[in-house]
Amino acid sequence: MKKFSALLLLISTLSFAQNTVIRGLIKDAVSSEPVIAASIGVQNLGLGTISNEEGNFQLTAPESAKIIVSCLGYKTLAIPVSEFQNNIKLIALEPAEEQLEEVMVTKVPLHEYLMEVFQTSKARFNKPILLHTYYREFVKSNGKHVKFSDGMLDYHISGTTKKTKSALVIKQNRSFFLSNNEEDEDSRALVNIQTAISRSYDFGYFIETLLDEKHYEDYEFMLKSKKDKSGGELYVISFEPKTSIEKPLFKGWVTFDPKSKLIYEIETYTAPTHEQYAKTINFLVAKAAILNMKYKVAFKLVNNNYLMYYSNRYGKVRIWNKKHNYLEEWRSDLIVTDFEKDQGYDKKLVSKQKRLYDKPTQYTEKFWQKNNAIVLTDEEEKVISSLEKDAIVVPPTE
């Protein structure tokens, strides 16, 4: 009880401390290449963000706090906020010099072991919990950017170990698109923001397409151990489709702690060797074939809270009919910028929209420059500026 009270006092003290905006650039200490999607958080608080594709990040933090910078494959750093000046601080992350070694540590088949890891992680998620997030989405049609949307989204997470429930409240958002033609708006490939958290928490996609009795025999599984100089150890179970299986299957890996059996990262994508087996889906007015799908999701422990903090989705789909033939690509990112115990919410504010494009643009500040959102790269700035100039904007509500 004393430790818990002390932790509450610490969090309360930090919460009322004066906040400051810090900026950094994260690079690999050996190669000088940018470190992408590194986790940047405030020690003992839920505040956090990630580095973009150029390694840049921005975070609002109490002046008295420490910033924790971490990424799988690198040594974690703790940096006092006082070391950040008005300019961008260069942060060099040292590789953990991990070596993958094949191990044989289980008496059960690897697909059963992996199922146990999924079930353990699924049961560990804290519920109820309120996740404050930043979401963004880019869409291309025949190689040209045609849509962009982003927003500050609150997910009220509840439910049981077996099933996660998610109530979405859209706090602020904006959307741009180049045309209101029916064919442009009739995109069925876009990510459903309603299930952006719950799908990751229930692991249903992986269990149903990889581990159930109908599918696991299509794959080869391999277990390896990652150790660093400090003696830390993680397990990696990789999977790839057997060459004899003629189906559009996935390849990827799951990284987890072998002691707690908690997952820290999952990455999966359409196996290049099996892209040729993409199936055609028949709709009323067109046909579609999913050519590629990629998915990455990362989890972390903060003050004994186990939660998702980042997910990235990419898809490539060919859609055609007698009049049209086009290739659509989309990419979405979602990060948890803060979290807290859910104290309830006004159900009248819950949004039912599956896409941000379905909701009128509404914001009271340039939220994409604040709230620990992902810092835009130079290329992304140009894309959004171009869309904003020429696109149709869904007008804001009063």
N, C-alpha and C positions, 0 to 999 in steps of 0.2 A: 504493500500500500504506500509506503514512504517513497519507493522508487517511482511509482506511478504519479504521486503528487508532485514529486520533483520534476518529472517530465512535463506535466501540465504547466507547472510554473515556468519552466524553460520556454515552452512553446508560447505561453502567454506573453512572456517578456520579449521574445523575438517578434511576436505579432505586432506589438505596440511600438517597436523600435522604428526609427526613421528608415524608409526604404530608399534605395538608389538603383539606377539602371546600370548594369554592367554589360560589357561586350567583349567577346573573345573570338579567337581564331585557333582551332585545334588542328594540329598536324602530327603526323607520325614522326617521332624523334629521329628515326633512322632514314626513312625515304623522303621526308619532307612533304609527303602527299597529304591532302586533307583527310581527316577522319570523319566519315559520314555517319550520321545518326548516333553520335555519342550522346550519352545521357548526362545532362547537366542539371543538378538539383541542389536545393538548399538543405544543409544538414539539419536533421530533426524536424523538418517541415515538408509539406507535400509539394511545394512550389518546384516546377521543373520545366525543361524544354529539351530540344535536341539540336545538334549541329546540322546545317544544311549540306548540300552537295559540295560546297566550297569550304566547309569546315567552320563557317561562321555561326554565331549564336548571340542572342540577346536575352537577358533575364533580369527581372526586378527582384531584389533581395534586400533584407535588412542589413544595414551597414555593419552590424556586429556579428554577422553570420559567417559561416564557412560554406564554400561552394564545393560540391563533390562532382568530379568529372570521371565518368567511367564508361568503358566500352569493352565488350568481350574481346579478348586477345591482347588487352593492354592493362598496365598497372593503374590502379585507381589513384587519383590525386585529390587532396583536400587543400583548397586555396582560400585564405581569408579574403573577404570582400574588400578589405582595405588595400590589398595589392592591386586591385583594378583601378586604373586611373580613368581619365576622360577619354583616352584613346582605346583602341582595340588591343587587348592583351593577347600575345602569342603564347599558346599553351602546347608544349611538346609532350605527347604521350609516349611513354616507353613501352615497346612491345613486351609482352609477358614471356616471350620465347617459349611458347607452348609447343610441345611435340605430341603428335597423335600416335598412339600406340594401340594396336588391336589387342583387345582383352577378352577373356571368356570368364565372366563372373556370375552368370545366372544359370540356374538349373531349369529355367523355363524358356520356351522359344522367345526370340526377341520381340515378336509382335505382341506377345502377351505381356512381356516386361514393359514395353512402350505403352500399352493400354493401362497398366498399373500406374505409370508416371502421369498419364493424362488424368486419370481418375483422382490421384492424390492432389495434383495441382488444382483441379476443378473444385475439390472439396475445401481447398485452403483459401479461396478468394473471400475477402471480407465483404459481407452483406449484412444490412443495407449500407450503401456508400454512395456518395455524390461525387461524380467525376466531372470536373470542369475541363473541357477540351477545346482544342482548335482543330478545325477540319478544313481541308481544301481539296479541289479536284480540277484537273486539267483534262480536256477532251480534244482529240484530233480526228479529223475526217479527211481521208486521202492525203495524209501528211501535213495538213494545215490545222492550226489551232482554231477551234470554232466555239469552244465553251470554257468558262472558268467560273468557279464558285468557291466561296469560303465563308466560314462563320465560327462564332463562339457558341458551342453546343454544350448543354448540361445533360448528363445522363444519370438518372436516378436508378441505381442498380439494386435489385432485390431478388427474391426468389429462393429456391432451395438448392441443395447440392446437385440435384438431378436437372433442374431447369432454371436458367437465369432469366429474370424479367428486366426490361429496360424501358423506362419512361423518358422520352426526349423532350427537352425544352430548348428551343432555338432563341438564344439571347440577342444576337446580332448576326446579320448576314448580308451578303451581296452576290449578285450573279450577272454575268455578261454572256451573250450568245450572238452569233453573227446573223442568224436568220430565224424567222419564225415559220419557215416552210414546214409542212407536216412531216416530211421525211427527215428533217433535221431534229425535230422535237420528239420523234417516235423512237428514241433510243432506249432499248431494253437492256443495254450492256452496263449502264451506270451502276455504281455501288449503292446499295440501299443503306441510307444513313440510320434507319431504324434498327438495323441489326449489326451495326458496326462494332458494338461492344459485345453484345450477347453471343454472337457467333464465335468470337475469340474466347469467351469465358466457358462456353459449353464444349468447345472442341468438336462439335458435331461434324463439321466438314471433314476433319481428318479421320475421325473414327469411322464415319460412314463410307469414305472413299478409299481408305487405306487399311484399316484394322479389322473390319468386320469379316465374318466367315466367307463372304462372297468375294472379297477383294485381296486379302493379305497374301494368298498364294500367288498372286500376280507379281509380287515384289521380292527382291533380295534385300535383306537387312544386314547391317554391319554395326557392331558396337566398338567404339574407340574411346580411349581415355586421354584427356588433355591435362597435363601437369605443367606448372610453372616453377620458377626457382624458389618461390616462397612456400612451396609445398601444397598449394591449392590444387584442387582436382575437380574437373567437370567431366561428364560423360557426353558423348555425341553418338546418337543412333542415326545413321544415314540409311536412306532407302532409295531404290531405283527399280524401274520395271524390268522384268525378265525380257530378254530380246525376242523370245518366242511368242510373247503376248502381243497381239495386234489390236491394241486399244489406245486411246489418247490418255496415257497415264502420266503421273507426276514423279518428279525426282526432288530430293531435298534432305533435310536433317533436322533433328531436335536436340538442343543443348540443354542439359539439366544438371542439378546437383545430385550426385548419387546417394548422399546421406538423407537429405530431406525429400528427394524425389520431386523437387519443384522445378518447373520449366523456366528457363531464362530467355530462350530464343527459339523460334521456329522459322524456317525458310523453306519454301517449296515453289516449284515452277514446272511447267510442262516439259517433260523430258524431250530434248531435241531429237532423240532417236525415235520418238513416238508421235511427233507433231503430224506426220503424214497420215495418221489415222483419225484426224479430226472428223467428227460426225456432223452431218448437215441436219439442222433443225428447221422444220417447216412451220412458218406462221401463215396467217390468213393472206397477207399481202406480200410476203417476201420469204426468203430463205436465209439462214445464217449458219456460219461455221466458226466455232471458237478456235482460233489458231494458237493462242498462247495465253497463259494465265500465270501470274507470279504473286506470291503472298509472303510477307514478312511481318512477324509480330514479336514484340519484346516485352518481358515482364520484369518486375523488380520488387524487392522487399524494402519498405520504408517504415521505420518505427513499428516493425512487426506487422505491417499491412502489406499483403501480397496483392498486386494489381498489375494490369496491363498499362504500359506507359507509351507505347508507340505501335502503330500498324501502318503498313504500306501495301497497296494493291495496284496491280497493273494488269490490263487485259487488252487483247487484240482480237477483233472479230471482223469477219468479212460478211457483209449483208448485201443481198442482190435480189432483183426481180427482173421482169422483162425490160423495164425502163432504166433501172439504176443498178450500179455496181460500185460499192465503196467499202473502204477499209477504215474501220473505226478503232481508235486506241484511247484508253483512258488510264489515268493514274491518280490515285488518291492517297493522302497522308492524314493521319489522325494522331495527335499527341495529347496526353493528359498533362495539363498545365498546373493543376492543383487538385486536391481531393479533401473531403471531410466526411464525417459521419452524417448520413442523411437524416435530417430533422423533419422531413415531410415537405410537401409541395402542393401548390394549387393545381388541381387536376384540369382546370379550365385552360391552363397555359400549355398543356401537353400537345405537342405537334404530331400529326399523323402523316405528314408529307414524307415520301420516300426519297425525294431529291430536293436539294436547296433551290433548284430552278423552279419548283412548284410554289415557292413562297416569295412574296414581294420583298425586294431589297429593303432592309431596315437596319440602321445603325446610328448611334449617337456620338461615336468617336471613330477614329481610324484604328479599329481594333486590330487590324493586321500588322500594325506597327507597335502594338502594345500587348499586354496580357500574355507575355511569353510565347507569342506565336512563332512559327518557323520563319526565320529571316529569309527573305526572298533572294535568290541568286540574281546576278546581272541579267542572265538570259530570261529568267522568270519575270523580272521587272519589265523587260521589253515585250514579252508576250501579253502580259496583263495590260500594259499601256496601249498596245495595239488594239486589243479587244475592247478596251474602254472607249477608245476613240471611235471605232466603227460599229460596235455591237449595239444590239437592242438591250436596254437595261430594264429589268422589271422594276417599275417605280416603287419608291418607298411608301409605306403606309403612314398615315398621320398619327 
